[in-house]
Amino acid sequence: DKYKFQGVTVDFEDVPESAHKNLEQFLTELRTAFVPHDYAIVLAVPFDDDSWPYTTYANIVDFMLLMGYDQHSDADKPGSIAGQSWFEDTLDKRMKGLDPAHTIIAIGAYGYDWVKGQDAASLTFEEAVLSARDSEADIAFDPETSNPHFSFIEDDGKRHDVWFLDGATAFNEIHAADDYQPAGYAVWRLGSEDP
């Protein structure tokens, strides 16, 4: 009330299946507390995890925030952050049970630098492009996923595989999602995007 906020975004990462009943109870209690104040609840949810009860949560919160990225996460093997067909197929699956007027699509704006035997390091768009320039690597636009990537061998002999998202990937994802007329779009994360 003091700062005239409109509500909260709840973003619990890596929720185990056994904890979904607890999360449901928490959101229900939060909803009860927020209704008299007309505060909104936005729930950030993974894009591609069938263990999540998406429709159950959608019936409690005001907006579902679909995190449309991490097709290959920092702990995975190298690959696209959000391949276009993966994005479109997963969005189609999610929207079968969600109301577009209460769904926000989060677009990724970052990259990963994988080195064998390690979790990937997160990169901003600018860091990815500078890494390609400094290593004299050519950025390629992968025709299968429509995501940019490049690889190089460091002086110490370690191979780097870098995949990232850019303005073209954001445009393509928004163009595909516009068919559903979602409530809006979000970016993860502001400041790391392709200007």
C-alpha positions in Angstrom: 0.0 0.0 0.0 2.7 2.5 1.0 4.4 2.2 -2.4 1.3 1.6 -4.4 2.5 -1.7 -5.8 0.0 -3.7 -7.9 1.0 -7.1 -6.6 3.8 -9.7 -6.6 5.5 -12.2 -8.9 6.1 -15.6 -7.4 9.1 -17.4 -8.9 10.1 -20.6 -7.2 12.7 -22.5 -9.3 13.1 -26.2 -9.4 10.0 -27.1 -7.4 9.9 -30.8 -6.8 6.7 -32.6 -7.7 6.2 -33.5 -4.0 6.0 -29.7 -3.2 3.2 -28.7 -5.6 0.5 -29.2 -3.0 2.4 -26.9 -0.7 2.8 -24.3 -3.4 -0.9 -24.5 -4.2 -1.7 -23.9 -0.6 0.7 -21.0 -0.4 -0.8 -19.4 -3.5 -4.4 -19.9 -2.2 -3.5 -18.2 1.1 -1.8 -15.4 -0.8 -4.9 -15.0 -3.0 -7.1 -14.8 0.1 -4.9 -12.1 1.6 -4.6 -10.1 -1.7 -8.3 -10.1 -2.8 -9.4 -7.3 -0.4 -6.6 -5.1 -1.7 -7.1 -6.0 -5.4 -3.4 -7.0 -5.6 -2.4 -9.2 -8.5 -0.4 -12.5 -8.3 1.8 -13.4 -11.2 3.3 -17.0 -11.1 6.4 -17.7 -13.1 6.4 -21.2 -14.3 8.7 -23.4 -16.4 7.8 -23.6 -20.0 8.3 -27.3 -20.6 7.7 -29.3 -17.4 4.7 -31.6 -17.5 4.9 -32.3 -13.8 3.6 -28.7 -13.1 -0.2 -28.5 -12.6 -0.5 -25.4 -14.9 -4.3 -25.2 -14.9 -4.5 -25.7 -11.2 -2.3 -22.7 -10.6 -4.0 -20.7 -13.4 -7.2 -21.0 -11.5 -5.6 -19.4 -8.4 -3.4 -16.6 -9.7 -4.1 -13.6 -11.9 -1.4 -14.3 -14.5 0.7 -17.2 -15.5 4.2 -16.2 -16.7 5.5 -18.8 -19.0 9.3 -18.8 -19.1 9.9 -19.7 -22.7 13.6 -20.5 -22.6 16.1 -23.0 -21.2 15.4 -25.7 -23.7 19.1 -26.5 -22.9 19.9 -25.1 -19.4 23.3 -24.4 -17.9 23.5 -27.9 -16.5 22.6 -29.6 -19.9 24.8 -30.4 -22.9 25.3 -27.5 -25.3 22.3 -26.5 -27.5 19.7 -24.0 -28.4 18.3 -21.8 -25.6 14.9 -21.7 -27.2 14.7 -23.4 -30.6 11.9 -21.9 -32.7 10.0 -25.2 -33.2 10.5 -26.2 -29.5 9.2 -22.8 -28.5 6.1 -23.0 -30.8 5.3 -26.7 -30.0 5.6 -26.1 -26.3 3.6 -22.9 -26.4 0.8 -24.7 -28.3 0.8 -27.4 -25.6 0.7 -24.9 -22.8 -2.0 -22.7 -24.3 -4.4 -25.7 -24.6 -5.0 -25.2 -20.8 -4.4 -21.6 -20.3 -6.4 -18.4 -20.9 -4.4 -16.1 -23.2 -5.8 -13.1 -21.4 -4.2 -14.2 -18.2 -0.9 -15.5 -19.7 2.4 -13.6 -20.1 5.1 -15.0 -22.4 8.6 -14.5 -21.1 11.2 -14.3 -23.9 14.8 -15.2 -23.1 17.6 -12.6 -23.7 20.8 -14.3 -22.7 23.2 -17.0 -23.7 25.3 -19.8 -22.3 29.0 -20.7 -22.7 29.5 -24.4 -22.2 32.9 -25.9 -21.5 33.1 -29.7 -21.1 32.9 -30.9 -17.5 31.4 -27.6 -16.2 28.0 -26.0 -15.9 27.6 -23.3 -18.5 28.3 -19.7 -17.7 25.5 -17.2 -18.4 26.2 -14.5 -20.9 24.5 -11.3 -21.9 24.0 -10.7 -25.7 26.9 -8.2 -25.6 29.2 -10.7 -23.8 28.4 -13.4 -26.4 29.1 -11.1 -29.3 32.3 -9.9 -27.7 33.4 -13.5 -27.0 32.9 -14.3 -30.7 34.9 -11.3 -31.8 37.7 -11.9 -29.3 38.0 -15.6 -30.2 37.7 -14.8 -33.9 34.7 -17.2 -34.1 32.0 -16.9 -36.8 28.5 -16.7 -35.4 26.2 -19.1 -37.2 22.4 -19.0 -37.3 21.4 -22.6 -36.8 18.8 -23.5 -39.5 17.2 -26.2 -37.4 16.6 -24.2 -34.2 16.8 -20.6 -35.5 19.2 -19.8 -32.7 22.6 -18.2 -33.1 25.7 -20.0 -31.9 29.5 -20.4 -32.3 32.4 -22.5 -30.9 36.1 -21.9 -30.3 39.1 -23.5 -28.7 40.7 -21.5 -25.9 44.5 -21.2 -25.6 44.3 -23.8 -22.8 42.8 -26.3 -25.2 39.2 -26.1 -23.8 36.4 -26.0 -26.3 33.7 -23.4 -25.8 30.2 -23.9 -27.3 28.2 -20.7 -27.1 24.4 -20.5 -27.8 22.5 -17.3 -27.3 19.3 -15.4 -28.1 19.1 -12.1 -30.1 16.7 -9.7 -31.6 15.8 -12.0 -34.4 14.9 -14.9 -32.0 12.8 -12.5 -29.9 11.0 -11.3 -33.0 10.3 -14.8 -34.2 9.0 -15.9 -30.8 6.7 -12.9 -30.4 5.5 -13.3 -33.9 4.5 -16.9 -33.1 3.0 -16.1 -29.7 1.0 -13.1 -31.1 -1.5 -15.6 -32.6 -2.7 -16.4 -29.0 -3.0 -12.7 -28.1 -1.4 -13.1 -24.7 -1.8 -10.6 -21.9 1.8 -9.4 -22.5 5.4 -10.2 -22.8 8.3 -10.2 -20.4 12.1 -10.4 -20.9 14.6 -12.5 -18.9 16.6 -10.5 -18.2 16.4 -6.8 -18.8 19.9 -5.4 -19.6 21.2 -8.5 -21.2 19.1 -8.3 -24.4 20.2 -7.5 -27.9 19.8 -3.7 -28.1 
